[in-house]
Amino acid sequence: MHRLIAAALTCVVAAALAVGAALGIVAALNATPEQPNVPLVHFGSSPSGPDPAETGPGE
């Protein structure tokens, strides 16, 4: 009977540890700041037309 209680207690502690780790990981992921959604490349046209230095061959 003592071994059965020890095994059940071990399972309960392991389950509680797993739930705590999962909640900790979720909290850590939610704590990261939002990344800015700023594009690195802009495909807009300039008012003066394309710059000859920026155009590639054949353009």
Helices and strands as residue ranges (DSSP letters): H 2-31
